[in-house]
Amino acid sequence: MREQAADAMGGPFDVQEWEIALLHRAHQALEGACCRVTWSRGDAGRMYQMTETFRTGIVPRLDGIPGFAA
């Protein structure tokens, strides 16, 4: 399937594994649900602090945006 997609889009594909540091879900995801994933770079020694800042500072603000579903 990846090769077909690469052919259709005219370019190569790259498979990578990532660790999810934070997941916010306000309700159970229904079948067929999708997610938006954001990745960032930073000092690995500060990962806990960066994740906590996002969890306690950014996510609550996102929850306040009309139409934001989690």
TASULDA-V927577 format. One line per field, one symbol per residue. ss: DSSP state (H for helix, E for strand, C for the rest). psi: psi as a letter, one per 20 degrees, with the letter a starting at -180 (. if undefined). burial: b if it has 24 or more other C-alpha atoms within 12 Angstrom, else e. A space follows every 10 residues. Layout:
ss = ???
psi = ???
burial = ???
This chain:
ss = CHHHHHHHHC CCCCCCCCCC CCCCCCCCCC CCCCCCCCCC CCCHHHHHHH HHHHHHHHHH HHHCCCCCCC
psi = gghgggghik rrrppqpqpo hppooirppr pjqrqpppqr qaohijgggg ggggghgggh hhhippipj.
burial = eeeeeeeeee eeeeeeeeee eeebeeeeee eeeeeeeeee eeeeeeeeee beeeeeeeee eeeeeeeeee
